[in-house]
Amino acid sequence: MKVLFIGGTGVISSSISTQLISEGYELYLLNRGNLNNILPEGAINLVCDINDETKVFEIIKDMTFDVVADFIAFVPSQVERDYRLFSSKTKQFIFISSASVYHKPPSDYRVSEGTTLSNPYWDYSMNKIACEEKLIDLYRKTGFPVTIIRPSHTYSERYIPFAVHGNNGSWQVIKRMLEGKPVIIHGDGTSLWTLTHSSDFAKAFIGLMGNPHAIGETVHITSDEVLTWNQIYTSVANALGVTLNAVHVSSEFLDKCSEGNFKGSLIGDKSNSLIFDNSKIKRLVPDFIATKRFDQGIKETIDYMFAHPELQIADPEFDKWCDIVISELDKAINNIKEKLL
């Protein structure tokens, strides 16, 4: 099978790329070449900015593919561009959407592909919804062979899936844990969440490639393991061999004291309890099952990050913000106690 990935070096796509190469697929990666150090050996790299349509068309003018997948399209104009470029070039076009598109706040903690799409808290999610609508419209009107996939919170050996972290990633949270400093968990930490290892996601994704029953369909891919955020953070601390020192702070408070940085990612996503009905992906890919338990997967992630210093990116600004938030909460608690005496 001949496959083209737009992107192909991210948290999700890297695992799929590696597995495809190991299974003998002919894989092309179209990207700007900024992450050549993590390209899987055996993939054919087409160095180009996908937004340079003239150059892309020149590169692929004599090529056709069984599958084209775009991992880096976020707004409708980008999927319209993909249609112009690939409508006559592929038997299947896979768009990577997001499980954050489901209705927020949720009317039911159980989520299926039929759950209403609406997330006014996060522009990212609303743009993904608009992309989905555009692609389904193209499928209905022109037969464009689209499959829409909605990942939930997917992690890999290069990415630690915390909910509250800075702009430089999650390493500073790990550093706080190692130093015995308090770590912020949103809410009371008891909301339910699903984390999926990228290697499990890859198995389901590959099962949808070239699958005629997936054309015109939308499907989410997640693990069946459900965890509280307290369990998630405790699992990370256990993998580090330290005791978790957790401070629970409401998502609304975190949002307001970070100038809205957490409105989408927390209020529009991770503060909500969601349990995914995975019957559709299992029907389309009968042998799919997510097998990597989070406490096992996160141990592999921690080991990998300790072995790769380039991933240990400090974030002193976020560290200072955490200290301020925790300190001010302590002051507020003490002030209230004093006034009640």
N, C-alpha and C positions, 0 to 999 in steps of 0.2 A: 504494500500500500504506500502511495506517495502522499506525503503530508507536509503542509506549510503552516508554521506557527508564526503569528505576528507577535513579537515579544519572545517568549520562550526561555527567559532566564529569571523569572520571578519565583516566588515561594511555591505557587501551584505548578506553574509550567515546567520548572526545572525537573521536578520528579517525573512528570509525564514524559518529558524529552528523554531522560535517562532510561526509563523503562522501554520506550519505543525503540531506542537504539539497541538495547539488549535483546529485543525480540525481532530484530532484523527489518524494521520499517525504514523506508527511505524518507529521512526527515530533513526539511529545510527550515531554517530560522531566519526570519526577516526582522532585523533590528539595527540600531545605530552602532552596534559594535562596542558599546561602552563596558560590557561585562564579559568580554571574551574569555576571561580567566575561569568562568564557571560553565562554559559551553561544554556539553557532553561530547566526548570524542566520538567521531563518526557522523555528527550532524554537519550539514552543509550550510554555512553561514552566508546569507545574502545581506551585505552591509548597505543599509539604505534607511532613510527616514520615511516611514509609511505615509507621512503627509506630503511627500514629494511624489505626487501621483504620476507625473511624466516619467520620472526615473524608475519608479516601481513597475509601471507598465512596460518600459523598455526591458527591464530585467526578466519579467515573466511572460513576455509576448509569445514565446514559443513553448510555453509550459502549461500543463494542466495538472490538476491535483484531485485526488480522491477526497481529501479533507483539507479545508482551510479553517484555522481557528484563530480568533483575535482575542488576546488576553489583555489588551491595553486600550480598548474602546470604551469611552465613558460618557459620550454625549451623542445625540442623534446624528449630527453632521458627520461623525466618524463612521457610523455604520452605513450611512448613505455613501460615503467614500468607498467603503468596503464593497458595497453592492456594485458601484461603477467598475471597480477593479476586478472583482472576482465572480460576477454573476455568470459569466460564460467560461469560467476557469476551474470550477469545482463541482463535485457531486454532492458535497455537504459543506455547509458553512456553520461553524460552531461559535456562538457568542457567549462570552463569560459575563454573566450578570452577577447578582448578589442576593443572598437570602435576606439581606437587610431591606429588600423591597416590600416584604410582607407588612401588613397593616400594623401601625403603631399609633397609640398603644394597642396591644393585641386584645381582641375580643375573646380569644380562646388560646390557651398555651399550646394546644396541639396545632401543628402547622402542616398543611398539605399544599401541593402545587395549585390547588383551587382556592386557597386563602386569598382574600382581597389584597390588592397591591395599593399601598398608600403609606408614605412615610414623610410627612411634611417637616419633620425635624432635621432632615439630612438631604442637602442638595445632591450629594453623591447618589443616594438611593432614588430620588425622584428622576435624576438623569438616566439612571439604569432602566427605570420603568419606561421612560420615553423611548429609549433605545429598543427595548423589547417590543413596544407597540409598533414602532416603525418597521421592525423586521417581520413581525407577524403580518402586518399589512402587505409587505412586499411578498411574503409567502403566499398569501391569499390571492393577490392580484397578478403575480408574475410566476409563481411556482418556485421562487428562490428557496433552495433547499436548506432551510435554517433549522438548527437545533439550539435551544437556549438552555444553558446550564447555570444553576444558582448555587455557588459554594456558600457555605456558612463560614465560621471562623476556622480557617485552615492554617496549620503551622508546619514547620519543617525543621531540619537540623540547623538552619540559619536564622530561625525566627522564634522568639519566645512569646506566647500569646497572652500577655497581660492586657487588662482593660484600661488601666490608668498608667500612662507612661508619657514621656516627652517626645519631642519631634525627632530625636535621634535614635528612637527605638527603645527597647526594653532593658538594655544592659545596665542602666543606672539603677533600675529596680533590683536587679541581681546584686549589684554592688552594695546597695542599702541592706539587703538581706545578709550579705557576708559580713558587713560591719556591725550587725545587730541593731541597725536603726529601724524605726517604725516604717511600715509600708502601708500605703493607702489602698483600701478596698472599697469600692463604691457600694452604697446601700448598707445592708447588714450582712452582705456576703452570702445570703441564702437563696438568691434568685438562681434559677436553673439555666444551664448553658451547655452547648455542645461544641466540642473541639474535635477536629478531624485531622489526622496526620496526612501530609501530602502524598505519601506512598499509597495510602488507602484510597484517597481521592483519585489518584492516577489509575487505579484498577478499574474503577467505575467509568471514568472518562474514556479510557481506551475501549471499554465494552460498548460505548455509544458510538464510537467512530465507525463509519461504514455500516451502521445499523439502520436498515430501512424503516424500522418501526420508530426511530427517534426523529425522523424528518417531520417538521411542523410541530414538534413537541417541546414542552418546557419541563425541566426536571431539576430538583435539587439533589445534591450529593453531600451527605453528612454521615458521621458515625452514629451508631445507636446508643453510645455511652452518654449518659446525662450526669452532669456534675454541678455542684454549687460552686460559686466563686471562692468560697472559703476552702473547699476541697482542691480547687485548681491551684491557689496560692500555696496551700500546705504541701501539695505534691511537688511544687518547685522547690520549696524550702527543704523538703526531705531529700530531694535529688542533690541539693547543695550540702546536705549534712548539717543544717542549722535549724534553729527554732524560729518559727514565724512570729514576728512581732507586728500584729495587724492593728490598724486604726481604721474604723469604719466611718465613712463620710457620705452623706447623701449625694446622689448624682446631681441634683439641682444645685446644691451648694458648690460642688466641684465645677459645674458649668459656669456659674455666676462669678466665681473667683478666678476663672481662667480665661475670661473675656470670650466665652462661648466656644472654647476649643472642644468641649466634651458634649455639646448639645446633640450632635449627630451620632457620635460613636457610643455615647452612653444612653442618653434619653431616647434616641432614635434606634438604639440597637442593644447594647450589652447589659443595660439595666433591666431588660425585660426577660421574663422566663419564657423560653421557647423549647418545645420538644417536637422534633421533625418526624413526620410519617414518611418513611423511606420505602413504602411498598411499590411506588412507581419505578424507581431506579432498579429495584430488585426484580420487577417484572420485565423491564427492558434488558437487564443484564442479570440473568438468573443466578450466576455463580458469584455475584458480588456480595461481600461482607467485609465490613471494616474490622480488622483484627488487631490493630495496635492500640492497646489501652494507654490512656494518657500518662499514667505514672511511669510506664515503660518508655513511651515516646519522648517525654520531656527529659528523662535521664540521658537519652542519646543526644538530644539537643544541647544540654548543658555540657556534656563531654566534648561535643564538636566545637562549641564556642570557646571552651577553655583551650582547645588545641589550635584555635585560629584567632590570634590577638587582634587581627584587623576587624573582627566583628565586635570587639569590646570597646564600643564607642561611648565615651563619657558624656554626660549631659549635666554640667554643673548648674545650669539655669533651672532645669527641672528639679534637681536635688534641692536647691534653695527654695523653690516653690513648695515642695513637700514639707520642708521644715517649717516654713511660714504658716501653711495651712494647719498643720498639726499643733503648732505653738498657739495660734490664735484660738483654735478650738479648746485647748486646755485652759486658756485664759477665760474664755466665755463660760466654761463649766464652773471654774472657780468663782467667777463674779456672781453667777446665779446662786451658788451655794452660800456665798457671803451675804447676799441680799435676803436669803431665806432664814438667816440666823436671827 
